[in-house]
């Protein structure tokens, strides 16, 4: 038993060292990016690329670089985030989510050469994600219904800020994130009684920031010529208001 644990620890450490070497080799990021922690006001000026239909719902029209986002719900929205970042020249990773749909991300425009997948991160997926924050723009981490202690979450959040990287945490509990996003499938269009072609998938999206009112909206994902387009159907501020019509489409 003891020898098995030691072997497992050695493999995990080797994996971490290999990830560190790869992060340091990424042009424009890696260890050269290490420096002072940016002020919060500076981070607000820079946001990750996101589908424009989602940007309408987000505070300041995007996900701030250096932030931690807690996410629950449909994987389609995560695929859209990864697609937007990699399509615009950024680097991203998915950690601890072995069933994540790469095909969906590719159909939304993801550059798979810029997307790393660590399906089995070993006994400490949080540490793997922390290493990836050193060299990537976006890291999506699946916690598998586990919780991260506040003391550790603060360390990881500071690491994300120092590198200007964004961490999205799914399927678990992360204390005091910068933003909470949830999305659920609310309907389909185009399918009849056992037949027809799928024209769209509807997502109800809820955004909750640390301050200010929450925002809710409906986004439709519409296949179009091998590409999935994002279309905003409605946006509402606060939890007690009915959605009102909004416009805009995203690719």
N, C-alpha and C positions, 0 to 999 in steps of 0.2 A: 504493500500500500504506500509506504513512504517513498520508495523508489519511483513508483508511478507518478506521485505528486511532483517529485523533483524533475522528472522528465517532462511533465506537462509545463512546469514553470520555465524550464529552459527553452522549450519550443515557443512559449509565449514571449519570452524576452528576445529571442532571435527574430520573431515576427515584428516586435516593436522596433528593434534596431534597423531592420530592413525598411520599415515604413519611414523612420527618421531619415535614412539616407535618401529615400525617394523624395521626401518632402523638401529636403535641402537642395535637391537637384532641379526642382521646378523653376523655370525662368521667371524672374521678377518677384518671386516669393521666397519660401524657404527661410534659412537662417538669416539672410540679409535683411529680412523684414523685422527682425527683433529690435525693439527700441523702446522708447517711452510709450506709456499707455495713452492713447488719444483721449482728449477731453470729450465728454458726452456731446457737447455742442458740435465738435468737429465730426463725430460719427454721424450726426443727423444730416450732414451735407452729402454723405455718400450712402447710396442704397444699392442693394443687389438688383440686377434685372429681374423682373417678374412679369408674367403675362399682364397686359394692360387692363384686362377685365378684373383681375385680382387687385391691381394697384389702386383702382377706384375705391376699394374697401379698406385699404391699409392706411394707417397714420402716415402722413407725409409721402403717400403714394409709393411706398416700398418697404422692404425689410432692411433695417439699418445694418450696415456692416459692423461686426463686433458684438452683435446681440445674440441672445439665446431665446428661441421660440419654442413653446410647448405646443404640440400638435396632437389632435385626435381625429379619427374618422377616415374618410375615403382616401385611398392611396393615389387617386387621380390628381389631386391637388399637389401632392408631393412630387409626382412625376412632372407636373408643369413647372414647379420651381427649379428642379434639376435641369429641365430642358432649357428654360430661359437663361440660366447662368452659363451653361456650357455652349449654347448657341451663340452667345455674345462674347465668347473667348475665355470664360472663366473655367476653373477646375472644381470638381465636386466629387463627393463620395457618399455611398450608402453603406452603413455599418449595422450588422446584426439584423438584417431583414432579408432572409434567404429567398422569400417568395415575392420579392418586389418585382413589378412588371417593367422590365427594361424596354419591351416592345412599345408599351404605352408612352414612355418617355421619348423613344425614337420617333414615334408618330407625332409628337408635339414639337419636334425639332431638335431634340437633344443630340449633341455631338458625343457619341459613345466613347471616342478616343480620349475625351476629357473627363470621363466619368469612371471612377474606381468603385468596385464592389467588394466589400469584405463581408461575405455571407456568414462566416464563422469566425468572429473576432476573438474566440477563446474565453477564458474566465473573467476577463475585465474589459468589456466593450467600451466603457467610459474612457479608459486609458488609451485605447486604440483611437477613439475619436479625438482625444486631446492631442495626440501626436499628429493626426491628420490636419488639425486646425493650424498647425505651423506652416503648412504649404498650400492649403486649398482655400477656395472662396466660400464654399458651402459644404457642410457635413450634415447628413441626415442620419440620426442615431436611433435605432430601435432598442428600447430598454427591456422589452419582454415582460411588461407588468411589474418591473422592480422599481424601487425608489432610490434616489440619490440623496445622501445626507447633505444638509445645508452647508456644512463646512467644506465639503468637496465641491459642491456646485459653485460656490463662490470662487474657488481656485480656477475651475474650468472656465467660468464666465470671464474672469480677469485675463485668462490666456486668450480667449476669443477676442477680447477687446484689444489686447496688445498686438495681435496679428491682423486685425481688421477682418476676421473671418466670422461667418455666421453659423451657428449651431441650431439645428432643428431637432428637437427630441420628441419621439413618438412612442406610444405604447407603454408609458410608465409615468412616474411622478418626479417632476423637477421643481424644486422650490423657487419661488419668486422669479419666474422668467420675465423677460422684457415684454413679451406678447404671448397671448394665447389664441390659437386658431383651431377651429373645429369645422369639419365639413361632412355632410352626409348626403347620400344619393336620395333625391326626392322624386325622381320619376324618369321615365323614358318616353321618347317620341318616335313614331315610325313603325312600331311593331303592332301588328294586328293580332287576331286570334291564332297564334301559333305560326304566323308568317309575317313577311314584310322586312324592310331594311331599316336598321337603326339610324335615325336621323340626328338624335341628340340624347345626351345624358344630363340631367339636371342635378346641380349641387346646391344645397343650402349651406351657406358659409357664415360663420359667426366669428367676429374679431373682437378681442377684449385686450385693451392696453392697460398699463398701470394707472394711467390717468385719462380723463375724458370719457365720453360715452362709448358704449360698445356699438359696433356696426354690423348689420346683417344684410345679406344679399343673396341673390340667386344668379348662378353662373351656369350656362349651358355649354357643354363640350360637344362640338358638332364636327363629325368626320366630313372632310371635303377634299376629294382627289388625293387620298393617301395621307393627308395632313389633318390634324385635329385643331380646330379653331375654338377660341374661348370667347363667349358672347355674354355680356352682362344683361340680365333681364330686369333686375330691380336692386335698389340699395336703400337701406334705412338706417338711421342713427338711433341709438337707444334701444332698449328691449321692449318698450311698450308701444312703439309706433308701428303702423302697418307699412310695408314696403311701398315705395313710390317708384314711378317709372324712371328708368335711367337709360342712357344709351352708351354705345361704344362696343367695339369688337376687338379681339386680339387674336393674333396667330400664335 
